[in-house]
Amino acid sequence: MLRQFIVLIALATISMGNAQAERIKDLADFAGVRSNSLVGYGLVVGLDGSGDQTMQAPFTGQSMTNMLAQLGVTIPPGTNMQLRNVAAVMVTATLPAFARPGQQLDVVVSSIGNARSLRGGTLLMTPLKGADGQVYALAQGNLLINGASAESQGSSAVINQQAGGRITDGATVEREVALDLGRVNLQLNLKEADFTTALNMVDRINNEFGYSVANAIDGGSIELQSPQNANDRVRFMARVENIDVQPAAADPRVVLNSRTGSVVLSGPVTLRQAAVAHGNLSVTIARRPFVSQPPALSGGETITGETADIAIEQEEGSLQMVEGVELMEVVQALNSLGATPSDLMAILQALQASGALRAELEII
């Protein structure tokens, strides 16, 4: 049996004294300057027999009937259209801030029926709506599907899933999102709220302009007094974005991925002195056949079957001291336990519960 390897990704220890200065643009966003999600329901046509099976996905046939009716084609009631080249899909896109009518957006197309593949399909005109129910873009175009599939006499092979694809510049913006930056006071929202970073940001902005321009509202927001003229306001915002600020020291964090077994340590993670005993239970189940033979002339029948032998073994575990002040010392201490990723997660949880692990534990 292959043994899993423990991978500890040690990120550089960050402290206030050696933290790298970052632009305000990387630490905060202006209030109101944001993207918006769009979604729409549409049809993909032109598939090579890999579309929805309309008996299991009746909404595809209903959508096709409604679309043909809008184009002046009447389908007699009760007609059972056995469509093989059509698939119902959901179309998603992101409308960036300051997008104007006529600009192009990339769209993602995903099947919602039982279509085997969308390869070679064409998305018909699909309105994309925002959270307010208004149409902000129209999508249409040929899909690009990554992957391949092959079938031969009942056997098939598929590389990557083919029930979703992408259309580059597949949507055209029809309506812009109202964004008012005409106020005198602008607001900066920190991506990660922190009082120390907010105060450092206020001091750097005020020093840059030479007078009190910024005022901290709380640990996550900063108010700015900006010029009223549109050109001066844009120049002011660009100047603020490019000011370098030294952020606060990152909080120590240990991230555990229970699905992949990855363990990531970041920031000044430390271990107080603790003793850890580690051992595994090994359960072995072996099946062996048996035959029950009746005595001669007894009239009985020979019976065959299987029985299971269960053996439980526990690996020896001894107490080991773990302690570390520097991040690499922590990594070496954890590696010395010789645990698998799943065991290491349990050990880290126990260390945090005991107070020995001085870091925030996050499981994803």
C-alpha positions in Angstrom: 0.0 0.0 0.0 1.3 3.4 -1.0 2.1 5.6 1.9 0.9 9.2 1.9 3.5 11.9 2.2 3.1 14.8 4.5 3.6 18.1 2.8 4.0 21.2 5.0 4.2 24.4 3.0 6.1 26.9 5.2 5.4 30.4 4.2 7.8 33.1 5.3 7.3 34.4 8.8 5.9 37.9 8.8 6.5 40.4 11.5 6.0 44.1 11.7 9.6 44.9 11.5 10.2 43.2 8.1 6.8 43.3 6.5 6.8 44.5 2.9 5.0 47.7 2.1 2.0 47.3 -0.2 0.0 49.7 -2.3 -3.4 50.8 -1.0 -4.9 49.4 -4.2 -3.9 45.9 -3.0 -5.2 46.4 0.5 -8.5 48.3 0.0 -11.2 49.1 -2.5 -13.2 52.3 -3.1 -16.8 51.8 -1.9 -19.2 51.3 -4.9 -16.4 50.2 -7.3 -17.4 46.6 -7.6 -18.3 43.9 -10.2 -21.8 42.4 -10.5 -22.8 38.8 -11.3 -25.1 38.1 -14.2 -27.1 34.9 -15.0 -29.4 33.7 -17.8 -31.1 30.6 -19.1 -30.6 29.6 -22.7 -30.4 26.9 -25.3 -27.4 25.4 -27.1 -28.1 24.0 -30.5 -26.1 22.2 -33.2 -24.9 19.3 -31.0 -24.0 16.0 -32.7 -26.6 13.8 -31.0 -25.3 14.6 -27.5 -28.0 16.9 -26.3 -30.7 16.5 -23.7 -33.0 13.6 -23.7 -36.3 15.4 -23.7 -38.2 12.7 -21.8 -35.9 13.1 -18.8 -35.5 16.9 -19.3 -38.9 18.2 -20.4 -37.9 21.8 -19.9 -35.7 21.6 -22.9 -38.6 20.8 -25.2 -40.8 23.5 -23.6 -38.1 26.1 -24.1 -37.6 25.1 -27.7 -41.4 25.3 -28.3 -41.6 28.8 -26.8 -38.6 30.0 -28.8 -40.0 28.7 -32.1 -43.4 30.4 -31.3 -41.6 33.7 -30.9 -40.0 33.2 -34.3 -43.4 32.5 -35.9 -43.2 28.7 -36.0 -46.2 26.9 -34.4 -45.8 23.4 -32.9 -49.0 21.4 -32.8 -50.1 20.7 -29.2 -49.1 17.2 -28.0 -46.2 16.9 -30.3 -43.4 14.9 -28.8 -40.2 16.4 -30.2 -37.3 13.9 -29.8 -34.6 16.5 -29.8 -31.0 15.2 -29.7 -29.1 18.3 -30.8 -30.4 20.8 -28.2 -29.4 21.3 -24.6 -30.7 23.6 -21.9 -27.9 25.6 -20.2 -27.3 28.3 -17.6 -25.1 31.2 -18.7 -23.1 33.2 -16.2 -20.9 36.3 -16.6 -19.3 39.0 -14.5 -20.1 42.6 -15.2 -17.1 44.7 -14.2 -17.3 48.2 -12.7 -17.6 51.1 -15.2 -18.7 48.7 -18.0 -20.5 50.6 -20.8 -23.0 49.4 -23.4 -21.3 47.8 -26.4 -18.4 46.3 -24.4 -17.8 42.6 -24.6 -17.8 40.0 -21.7 -16.7 36.4 -21.4 -19.4 34.0 -20.5 -19.5 30.5 -19.0 -22.1 28.0 -20.3 -23.1 25.0 -18.2 -25.6 22.3 -19.0 -28.5 21.8 -16.6 -30.0 18.7 -18.3 -28.6 15.3 -19.2 -26.6 16.4 -22.2 -23.4 14.3 -22.6 -21.4 17.0 -24.3 -21.8 20.6 -25.5 -18.9 20.3 -28.0 -19.7 21.9 -31.3 -22.8 23.7 -30.0 -23.9 27.3 -30.5 -25.5 29.3 -27.8 -28.7 31.2 -28.9 -29.3 34.7 -27.8 -29.6 34.7 -24.1 -30.5 37.7 -21.9 -28.3 38.0 -18.8 -29.9 39.5 -15.7 -28.6 41.0 -12.5 -29.9 40.6 -9.0 -32.6 43.3 -9.6 -34.1 41.3 -12.5 -33.0 43.8 -15.2 -31.2 42.6 -18.4 -27.7 44.0 -18.5 -26.2 41.9 -21.4 -27.0 39.6 -24.2 -25.0 36.4 -24.9 -24.6 34.4 -28.1 -21.9 32.5 -29.8 -20.0 29.3 -30.4 -18.8 27.3 -27.4 -15.2 26.3 -26.7 -15.1 23.0 -24.9 -11.8 21.7 -23.3 -11.4 18.0 -23.3 -12.1 15.0 -25.6 -14.2 12.0 -25.7 -14.2 8.8 -27.7 -16.7 5.9 -28.1 -16.4 2.5 -29.7 -18.8 -0.4 -29.4 -20.1 0.5 -26.0 -16.8 1.6 -24.6 -16.0 5.2 -24.0 -13.2 7.4 -22.7 -13.6 11.0 -21.6 -10.9 13.6 -20.8 -12.2 16.5 -18.7 -15.9 17.2 -18.4 -17.7 18.4 -21.5 -20.9 19.6 -20.0 -19.6 23.2 -19.7 -17.7 25.6 -21.9 -16.8 29.2 -22.4 -17.4 31.8 -25.0 -14.7 34.6 -25.2 -16.4 38.0 -25.7 -19.7 36.1 -26.0 -21.8 38.7 -24.4 -22.5 42.4 -25.2 -23.3 44.9 -22.5 -26.7 46.5 -23.0 -27.1 48.4 -19.8 -24.6 50.0 -17.4 -24.8 49.8 -13.6 -25.3 53.2 -12.0 -22.2 54.2 -10.0 -22.2 57.6 -8.3 -18.7 58.9 -7.4 -19.8 62.5 -7.4 -19.9 62.8 -3.6 -17.3 65.0 -1.9 -16.4 62.2 0.5 -15.1 58.9 -0.8 -14.8 55.7 1.3 -12.1 53.1 1.3 -13.0 49.6 2.4 -10.2 47.4 3.6 -10.2 43.9 2.2 -9.2 42.5 5.6 -10.3 44.7 8.5 -7.5 45.6 10.9 -7.2 48.7 13.1 -3.4 48.9 12.8 -3.5 48.8 9.0 -6.3 51.3 8.9 -4.4 53.8 11.1 -1.2 53.2 9.1 -3.2 53.9 5.9 -4.7 57.2 7.3 -1.2 58.4 8.4 0.4 57.7 5.0 -2.5 59.3 3.0 -2.4 62.5 5.2 1.4 62.6 4.9 1.2 62.2 1.2 -1.1 65.2 0.7 0.3 67.3 3.5 -3.1 67.9 5.3 -5.9 65.9 6.8 -7.6 64.1 3.9 -8.3 60.7 5.5 -10.3 59.8 8.6 -10.7 56.3 9.9 -14.3 55.3 10.5 -13.5 52.0 12.0 -11.0 49.1 11.4 -12.4 48.4 8.0 -13.4 51.8 6.5 -11.6 55.1 5.8 -13.3 58.3 4.7 -11.6 60.5 2.2 -12.3 64.2 1.3 -12.0 64.3 -2.5 -12.1 67.1 -5.0 -15.5 67.9 -6.7 -14.2 68.2 -10.2 -14.4 64.9 -12.1 -10.8 65.0 -13.5 -9.3 66.1 -10.1 -11.3 63.3 -8.4 -10.0 60.6 -10.7 -6.4 62.0 -10.3 -7.0 62.0 -6.5 -8.2 58.4 -6.5 -5.3 57.2 -8.7 -2.8 59.0 -6.3 -4.3 57.4 -3.3 -4.3 53.9 -4.8 -0.5 54.0 -5.4 0.5 55.1 -1.9 2.6 52.5 -0.2 1.4 51.3 3.3 3.0 48.9 5.7 0.2 46.5 6.7 -0.1 45.0 10.2 1.6 41.7 11.0 -0.3 38.8 9.6 -2.2 36.6 12.1 -0.6 33.2 12.5 -2.8 30.6 10.8 -2.8 26.8 10.1 -5.0 25.7 7.2 -6.0 22.1 6.9 -7.6 20.7 3.7 -9.4 17.6 4.8 -10.1 16.5 1.2 -6.5 16.6 -0.1 -4.6 16.2 3.2 -2.6 19.4 2.7 -1.4 21.4 5.7 -0.3 25.0 5.3 1.3 27.1 7.9 1.5 30.9 7.5 2.6 33.7 9.7 4.5 33.5 13.0 3.1 30.1 14.0 4.6 28.9 17.3 4.4 25.8 19.5 4.5 25.8 23.2 6.2 22.8 24.8 3.9 19.8 24.6 4.2 16.0 24.6 2.4 14.0 21.9 1.8 10.2 21.7 0.9 9.0 18.3 -0.1 5.5 17.2 -2.4 3.9 14.7 -4.9 1.2 14.8 -4.6 -1.4 12.0 -7.7 -3.5 11.2 -7.3 -6.5 8.8 -10.2 -8.5 7.5 -9.5 -11.7 5.7 -12.1 -13.9 4.0 -11.6 -17.6 3.7 -13.9 -20.2 2.2 -15.2 -23.2 4.2 -16.9 -26.5 3.4 -19.3 -28.3 5.7 -19.4 -32.0 4.8 -22.1 -34.1 6.4 -21.3 -37.7 7.6 -21.7 -40.6 5.2 -25.2 -41.9 4.7 -26.7 -39.1 6.8 -28.7 -37.6 3.9 -27.2 -34.2 4.5 -26.0 -31.8 1.8 -22.5 -30.3 1.5 -22.6 -26.6 2.3 -20.0 -24.1 1.2 -19.5 -20.5 2.4 -17.1 -17.9 3.6 -16.0 -16.8 7.0 -14.1 -13.6 8.0 -11.1 -13.4 10.2 -10.7 -10.0 11.9 -7.3 -8.9 13.4 -6.8 -5.6 15.2 -3.3 -4.3 15.8 -2.2 -1.1 17.4 1.1 0.5 16.5 3.3 1.4 19.3 3.3 5.1 20.1 5.7 6.9 22.4 5.5 10.4 23.9 7.5 12.9 21.9 8.3 16.5 22.8 7.2 19.1 20.2 8.2 22.8 20.6 9.1 25.6 18.2 9.5 29.3 18.2 10.4 29.8 14.6 8.3 28.4 11.8 10.9 26.0 10.5 11.2 24.6 14.1 7.5 23.9 14.1 7.7 22.1 10.7 10.6 20.0 12.0 8.7 19.2 15.2 5.6 18.1 13.3 7.6 16.1 10.8 9.3 14.2 13.6 5.9 12.7 14.6 5.9 10.7 11.3 2.1 10.9 11.0 0.0 10.7 7.9 -1.9 13.9 6.8 -5.1 12.8 8.4 -3.3 11.9 11.7 -1.4 15.2 11.5 -4.7 17.1 11.3 -6.0 15.4 14.5 -2.7 16.2 16.3 -2.9 19.9 15.3 -6.5 20.1 16.5 -5.4 18.5 19.8 -2.5 20.9 20.2 -4.7 23.9 19.6 -7.3 22.5 22.2 -4.5 22.1 24.7 -3.3 25.7 24.1 0.1 24.6 22.8 -0.5 25.7 19.2 -0.4 29.5 19.0 -2.3 30.0 15.8 -5.7 30.1 14.3 -6.8 26.7 13.0 -8.9 26.7 9.8 -10.4 23.7 8.1 -11.4 23.9 4.5 
